[in-house]
Amino acid sequence: MKDKLRKAAPALMIVALLFFWEMVVRLFQVPMYVLPAPSSVVSALFHNIPDYLYHSGTTVMEALVGMAISLVIGVMIGIIMDAFPLVRDCLYPVLVVSQTVPVIVLTPIFIIYLGFGYAPKILTVVLMCFFPIVVNFCDGLGTIDPGYENLVRTYGGSPWQMYRIVKLPSAMISLLSGMKVAATYSISGAVVGEWIASQSGLGYYLIRAKNNYLMDKVFACVLMIILLSLFMNWLVKLFAYLVLPMNRRKK
């Protein structure tokens, strides 16, 4: 009973907060342009669902492409950093410093060089998703049991065989942990890119609704962004289920 209550506690807390929010708006008659009630947000979402689905398609596409590029580059650089300690010592501080620059500051620069198409938005996603992938993957490669490495060397294994047989499979859990973090950031990265210059996407729709003081649509757009971020995280979990047999629990 206690375990069930503990698992249900987060959901109950969210329901309580939404109920409190609804009551405050109704009791004090807060204007819509100041703070919409949760019921108004849900109503705006369902009454404009075709628009949200259309713009969500653009945002999800940018997030998926950015995630795929981040994964490929992150794995390649992670392997290089693990194989060559000097490269890791030189590159790691650069990666850390790159995260101190707000992405929203760089997006206008990307637009100047790449135009107003999908490229600057995808690059924004890459910059937000790349760091957690490469850092987690590199750390996973560096924490392999030396006994396994010595065993492969004893049998004359090449460096490629070392990575293929030992290091890459052992670092998959760390890689997937980084991908889960990156997946949550991916939608936000696409939205930030769409804020600056775009003709579609949730970021574009959010700015348009905000400029017209349609706060119920603004909050509905935020809700859609949250749902899509959870969806991206679920996709990574599905990928983990498919590639890691240990995640497949028999019922």
NORQUIQUI-V517908 format. One record per residue. N is the residue number from 1. RES is the residue in three letters. PHI is phi in radians with two decimals (* if undefined). BURIAL is I if it has 16 or more other C-alpha atoms within 10 Angstrom, else O. D_CENTER is the distance of its C-alpha to the mean C-alpha in Angstrom with 1 decimal. Layout:
n:N res:RES phi:PHI burial:BURIAL d_center:D_CENTER
n:N res:RES phi:PHI burial:BURIAL d_center:D_CENTER
This chain:
n:1 res:MET phi:* burial:O d_center:34.3
n:2 res:LYS phi:-1.13 burial:O d_center:32.7
n:3 res:ASP phi:-1.13 burial:O d_center:29.7
n:4 res:LYS phi:-1.13 burial:O d_center:29.2
n:5 res:LEU phi:-1.15 burial:O d_center:29.5
n:6 res:ARG phi:-1.14 burial:O d_center:27.0
n:7 res:LYS phi:-1.21 burial:O d_center:24.4
n:8 res:ALA phi:-1.46 burial:O d_center:25.2
n:9 res:ALA phi:-1.02 burial:O d_center:25.2
n:10 res:PRO phi:-1.04 burial:O d_center:21.6
n:11 res:ALA phi:-1.13 burial:O d_center:22.2
n:12 res:LEU phi:-1.13 burial:O d_center:25.6
n:13 res:MET phi:-1.13 burial:O d_center:24.4
n:14 res:ILE phi:-1.10 burial:O d_center:22.1
n:15 res:VAL phi:-1.09 burial:O d_center:25.0
n:16 res:ALA phi:-1.12 burial:O d_center:27.4
n:17 res:LEU phi:-1.13 burial:O d_center:25.3
n:18 res:LEU phi:-1.14 burial:O d_center:25.1
n:19 res:PHE phi:-1.12 burial:O d_center:28.8
n:20 res:PHE phi:-1.09 burial:O d_center:29.7
n:21 res:TRP phi:-1.02 burial:I d_center:27.8
n:22 res:GLU phi:-1.09 burial:I d_center:29.7
n:23 res:MET phi:-1.17 burial:O d_center:33.0
n:24 res:VAL phi:-1.10 burial:O d_center:32.7
n:25 res:VAL phi:-1.09 burial:I d_center:32.1
n:26 res:ARG phi:-1.29 burial:O d_center:34.9
n:27 res:LEU phi:-1.18 burial:O d_center:37.4
n:28 res:PHE phi:-1.67 burial:O d_center:37.1
n:29 res:GLN phi:0.88 burial:O d_center:36.7
n:30 res:VAL phi:-1.19 burial:O d_center:33.8
n:31 res:PRO phi:-1.07 burial:O d_center:33.6
n:32 res:MET phi:-1.05 burial:O d_center:30.8
n:33 res:TYR phi:-1.30 burial:O d_center:30.0
n:34 res:VAL phi:-1.68 burial:O d_center:29.5
n:35 res:LEU phi:-2.71 burial:I d_center:27.6
n:36 res:PRO phi:-1.37 burial:I d_center:27.4
n:37 res:ALA phi:-1.31 burial:I d_center:27.8
n:38 res:PRO phi:-0.95 burial:I d_center:25.2
n:39 res:SER phi:-1.10 burial:O d_center:27.6
n:40 res:SER phi:-1.20 burial:I d_center:27.7
n:41 res:VAL phi:-1.14 burial:I d_center:23.9
n:42 res:VAL phi:-1.12 burial:O d_center:23.9
n:43 res:SER phi:-1.11 burial:O d_center:26.9
n:44 res:ALA phi:-1.12 burial:I d_center:25.4
n:45 res:LEU phi:-1.14 burial:I d_center:22.4
n:46 res:PHE phi:-1.32 burial:O d_center:24.8
n:47 res:HIS phi:-1.33 burial:O d_center:27.4
n:48 res:ASN phi:-2.13 burial:O d_center:25.1
n:49 res:ILE phi:-1.03 burial:O d_center:23.0
n:50 res:PRO phi:-1.05 burial:O d_center:24.0
n:51 res:ASP phi:-1.14 burial:O d_center:22.7
n:52 res:TYR phi:-1.15 burial:I d_center:19.3
n:53 res:LEU phi:-1.17 burial:O d_center:19.0
n:54 res:TYR phi:-1.09 burial:O d_center:20.1
n:55 res:HIS phi:-1.22 burial:I d_center:17.7
n:56 res:SER phi:-1.12 burial:I d_center:14.8
n:57 res:GLY phi:-1.04 burial:O d_center:15.8
n:58 res:THR phi:-1.12 burial:I d_center:15.5
n:59 res:THR phi:-1.13 burial:I d_center:12.1
n:60 res:VAL phi:-1.14 burial:I d_center:10.8
n:61 res:MET phi:-1.05 burial:I d_center:12.9
n:62 res:GLU phi:-1.10 burial:I d_center:11.6
n:63 res:ALA phi:-1.17 burial:I d_center:7.9
n:64 res:LEU phi:-1.16 burial:I d_center:9.6
n:65 res:VAL phi:-1.12 burial:I d_center:12.0
n:66 res:GLY phi:-1.10 burial:I d_center:9.9
n:67 res:MET phi:-1.10 burial:I d_center:8.0
n:68 res:ALA phi:-1.10 burial:O d_center:11.6
n:69 res:ILE phi:-1.12 burial:I d_center:13.1
n:70 res:SER phi:-1.08 burial:I d_center:11.0
n:71 res:LEU phi:-1.14 burial:I d_center:11.9
n:72 res:VAL phi:-1.11 burial:O d_center:15.5
n:73 res:ILE phi:-1.16 burial:O d_center:16.0
n:74 res:GLY phi:-1.10 burial:I d_center:14.4
n:75 res:VAL phi:-1.15 burial:I d_center:16.7
n:76 res:MET phi:-1.10 burial:O d_center:19.6
n:77 res:ILE phi:-1.22 burial:I d_center:19.5
n:78 res:GLY phi:-1.07 burial:I d_center:18.9
n:79 res:ILE phi:-1.15 burial:I d_center:22.1
n:80 res:ILE phi:-1.10 burial:O d_center:24.0
n:81 res:MET phi:-1.14 burial:I d_center:23.3
n:82 res:ASP phi:-1.29 burial:I d_center:24.4
n:83 res:ALA phi:-1.31 burial:I d_center:27.4
n:84 res:PHE phi:-2.20 burial:O d_center:28.6
n:85 res:PRO phi:-0.99 burial:O d_center:28.5
n:86 res:LEU phi:-1.12 burial:O d_center:29.8
n:87 res:VAL phi:-1.10 burial:O d_center:26.9
n:88 res:ARG phi:-1.11 burial:I d_center:24.5
n:89 res:ASP phi:-1.11 burial:O d_center:26.7
n:90 res:CYS phi:-1.42 burial:O d_center:26.6
n:91 res:LEU phi:-1.53 burial:O d_center:23.0
n:92 res:TYR phi:-1.03 burial:O d_center:21.2
n:93 res:PRO phi:-1.08 burial:O d_center:22.5
n:94 res:VAL phi:-1.13 burial:O d_center:21.5
n:95 res:LEU phi:-1.12 burial:O d_center:17.8
n:96 res:VAL phi:-1.14 burial:O d_center:18.1
n:97 res:VAL phi:-1.11 burial:O d_center:19.9
n:98 res:SER phi:-1.08 burial:O d_center:17.4
n:99 res:GLN phi:-1.45 burial:O d_center:14.9
n:100 res:THR phi:-1.48 burial:O d_center:17.8
n:101 res:VAL phi:-1.60 burial:O d_center:17.9
n:102 res:PRO phi:-1.04 burial:O d_center:16.1
n:103 res:VAL phi:-1.11 burial:I d_center:14.2
n:104 res:ILE phi:-1.11 burial:O d_center:16.0
n:105 res:VAL phi:-1.34 burial:O d_center:19.2
n:106 res:LEU phi:-1.42 burial:O d_center:18.5
n:107 res:THR phi:-1.00 burial:I d_center:17.5
n:108 res:PRO phi:-1.04 burial:I d_center:21.2
n:109 res:ILE phi:-1.17 burial:O d_center:22.3
n:110 res:PHE phi:-1.06 burial:I d_center:20.1
n:111 res:ILE phi:-1.16 burial:I d_center:21.8
n:112 res:ILE phi:-1.07 burial:O d_center:25.2
n:113 res:TYR phi:-1.55 burial:O d_center:24.9
n:114 res:LEU phi:-1.93 burial:O d_center:22.8
n:115 res:GLY phi:1.56 burial:O d_center:24.0
n:116 res:PHE phi:-1.83 burial:I d_center:22.6
n:117 res:GLY phi:-1.46 burial:O d_center:21.1
n:118 res:TYR phi:-1.36 burial:I d_center:17.7
n:119 res:ALA phi:-0.97 burial:I d_center:17.8
n:120 res:PRO phi:-1.13 burial:I d_center:17.0
n:121 res:LYS phi:-1.21 burial:I d_center:13.9
n:122 res:ILE phi:-1.13 burial:I d_center:12.7
n:123 res:LEU phi:-1.11 burial:I d_center:13.7
n:124 res:THR phi:-1.09 burial:I d_center:11.8
n:125 res:VAL phi:-1.10 burial:I d_center:8.5
n:126 res:VAL phi:-1.04 burial:I d_center:10.1
n:127 res:LEU phi:-1.12 burial:I d_center:11.2
n:128 res:MET phi:-1.41 burial:I d_center:8.0
n:129 res:CYS phi:-1.70 burial:I d_center:6.5
n:130 res:PHE phi:-1.14 burial:I d_center:10.1
n:131 res:PHE phi:-1.06 burial:I d_center:11.3
n:132 res:PRO phi:-1.09 burial:I d_center:9.7
n:133 res:ILE phi:-1.21 burial:I d_center:10.5
n:134 res:VAL phi:-1.20 burial:I d_center:14.0
n:135 res:VAL phi:-1.20 burial:I d_center:14.9
n:136 res:ASN phi:-1.12 burial:I d_center:14.3
n:137 res:PHE phi:-1.17 burial:I d_center:15.9
n:138 res:CYS phi:-1.12 burial:I d_center:18.7
n:139 res:ASP phi:-1.12 burial:I d_center:19.5
n:140 res:GLY phi:-1.12 burial:I d_center:19.6
n:141 res:LEU phi:-1.16 burial:I d_center:22.1
n:142 res:GLY phi:-1.47 burial:I d_center:24.1
n:143 res:THR phi:-1.94 burial:O d_center:24.7
n:144 res:ILE phi:-1.28 burial:O d_center:26.5
n:145 res:ASP phi:-1.06 burial:O d_center:30.0
n:146 res:PRO phi:-1.03 burial:O d_center:32.6
n:147 res:GLY phi:-1.07 burial:O d_center:34.9
n:148 res:TYR phi:-1.18 burial:O d_center:32.9
n:149 res:GLU phi:-1.12 burial:I d_center:32.9
n:150 res:ASN phi:-1.12 burial:O d_center:36.6
n:151 res:LEU phi:-1.13 burial:O d_center:37.3
n:152 res:VAL phi:-1.14 burial:I d_center:35.8
n:153 res:ARG phi:-1.15 burial:O d_center:37.7
n:154 res:THR phi:-1.06 burial:O d_center:40.9
n:155 res:TYR phi:-1.57 burial:O d_center:40.8
n:156 res:GLY phi:1.31 burial:O d_center:40.4
n:157 res:GLY phi:-1.21 burial:O d_center:36.7
n:158 res:SER phi:-1.40 burial:O d_center:35.3
n:159 res:PRO phi:-0.99 burial:O d_center:32.2
n:160 res:TRP phi:-1.11 burial:O d_center:30.4
n:161 res:GLN phi:-1.14 burial:O d_center:31.6
n:162 res:MET phi:-1.04 burial:I d_center:30.5
n:163 res:TYR phi:-1.26 burial:I d_center:26.9
n:164 res:ARG phi:-1.22 burial:O d_center:27.2
n:165 res:ILE phi:-1.56 burial:O d_center:29.0
n:166 res:VAL phi:-1.94 burial:I d_center:27.9
n:167 res:LYS phi:-1.24 burial:I d_center:25.0
n:168 res:LEU phi:-1.09 burial:I d_center:22.4
n:169 res:PRO phi:-1.08 burial:O d_center:22.9
n:170 res:SER phi:-1.24 burial:I d_center:23.0
n:171 res:ALA phi:-1.59 burial:I d_center:19.8
n:172 res:MET phi:-1.08 burial:I d_center:17.8
n:173 res:ILE phi:-1.10 burial:I d_center:16.9
n:174 res:SER phi:-1.13 burial:I d_center:15.6
n:175 res:LEU phi:-1.08 burial:I d_center:13.7
n:176 res:LEU phi:-1.18 burial:I d_center:12.0
n:177 res:SER phi:-1.11 burial:I d_center:11.3
n:178 res:GLY phi:-1.13 burial:I d_center:9.5
n:179 res:MET phi:-1.16 burial:I d_center:7.6
n:180 res:LYS phi:-1.12 burial:I d_center:6.7
n:181 res:VAL phi:-1.14 burial:I d_center:5.5
n:182 res:ALA phi:-1.11 burial:I d_center:3.8
n:183 res:ALA phi:-1.08 burial:I d_center:2.5
n:184 res:THR phi:-1.17 burial:I d_center:2.5
n:185 res:TYR phi:-1.36 burial:I d_center:2.9
n:186 res:SER phi:-1.06 burial:I d_center:3.6
n:187 res:ILE phi:-1.13 burial:I d_center:5.9
n:188 res:SER phi:-1.09 burial:I d_center:7.1
n:189 res:GLY phi:-1.08 burial:I d_center:7.9
n:190 res:ALA phi:-1.13 burial:I d_center:9.7
n:191 res:VAL phi:-1.12 burial:I d_center:11.5
n:192 res:VAL phi:-1.06 burial:I d_center:12.6
n:193 res:GLY phi:-1.10 burial:I d_center:14.1
n:194 res:GLU phi:-1.30 burial:I d_center:15.8
n:195 res:TRP phi:-1.07 burial:I d_center:17.4
n:196 res:ILE phi:-1.29 burial:I d_center:19.6
n:197 res:ALA phi:-2.75 burial:I d_center:21.0
n:198 res:SER phi:-2.89 burial:I d_center:20.3
n:199 res:GLN phi:-1.99 burial:O d_center:22.3
n:200 res:SER phi:-2.78 burial:I d_center:19.8
n:201 res:GLY phi:1.90 burial:I d_center:16.3
n:202 res:LEU phi:-1.15 burial:I d_center:15.2
n:203 res:GLY phi:-1.11 burial:I d_center:15.4
n:204 res:TYR phi:-1.12 burial:I d_center:18.9
n:205 res:TYR phi:-1.13 burial:I d_center:19.9
n:206 res:LEU phi:-1.12 burial:I d_center:18.9
n:207 res:ILE phi:-1.12 burial:I d_center:21.0
n:208 res:ARG phi:-1.11 burial:O d_center:23.8
n:209 res:ALA phi:-1.18 burial:I d_center:24.0
n:210 res:LYS phi:-1.15 burial:I d_center:23.9
n:211 res:ASN phi:-1.14 burial:O d_center:26.7
n:212 res:ASN phi:-1.71 burial:O d_center:28.8
n:213 res:TYR phi:1.00 burial:O d_center:28.3
n:214 res:LEU phi:-1.63 burial:I d_center:27.0
n:215 res:MET phi:-1.19 burial:I d_center:25.1
n:216 res:ASP phi:-1.14 burial:I d_center:24.9
n:217 res:LYS phi:-1.26 burial:I d_center:22.9
n:218 res:VAL phi:-1.09 burial:I d_center:20.7
n:219 res:PHE phi:-1.18 burial:I d_center:19.9
n:220 res:ALA phi:-1.13 burial:I d_center:19.5
n:221 res:CYS phi:-1.16 burial:I d_center:17.0
n:222 res:VAL phi:-1.08 burial:I d_center:15.0
n:223 res:LEU phi:-1.06 burial:O d_center:15.5
n:224 res:MET phi:-1.12 burial:I d_center:14.2
n:225 res:ILE phi:-1.10 burial:I d_center:10.9
n:226 res:ILE phi:-1.10 burial:O d_center:10.6
n:227 res:LEU phi:-1.11 burial:O d_center:11.8
n:228 res:LEU phi:-1.21 burial:I d_center:9.5
n:229 res:SER phi:-1.11 burial:I d_center:6.4
n:230 res:LEU phi:-1.14 burial:O d_center:8.7
n:231 res:PHE phi:-1.12 burial:I d_center:9.7
n:232 res:MET phi:-1.11 burial:I d_center:6.7
n:233 res:ASN phi:-1.12 burial:I d_center:7.0
n:234 res:TRP phi:-1.14 burial:O d_center:10.6
n:235 res:LEU phi:-1.08 burial:O d_center:10.6
n:236 res:VAL phi:-1.15 burial:I d_center:9.7
n:237 res:LYS phi:-1.11 burial:I d_center:12.4
n:238 res:LEU phi:-1.13 burial:O d_center:14.7
n:239 res:PHE phi:-1.07 burial:O d_center:14.4
n:240 res:ALA phi:-1.11 burial:I d_center:15.3
n:241 res:TYR phi:-1.10 burial:O d_center:18.2
n:242 res:LEU phi:-1.37 burial:O d_center:19.5
n:243 res:VAL phi:-1.69 burial:O d_center:19.6
n:244 res:LEU phi:-2.00 burial:O d_center:20.6
n:245 res:PRO phi:-1.03 burial:O d_center:23.9
n:246 res:MET phi:-1.13 burial:O d_center:23.9
n:247 res:ASN phi:-1.44 burial:O d_center:21.2
n:248 res:ARG phi:-1.60 burial:O d_center:23.7
n:249 res:ARG phi:-1.59 burial:O d_center:25.8
n:250 res:LYS phi:-1.33 burial:O d_center:29.0
n:251 res:LYS phi:-1.55 burial:O d_center:30.0
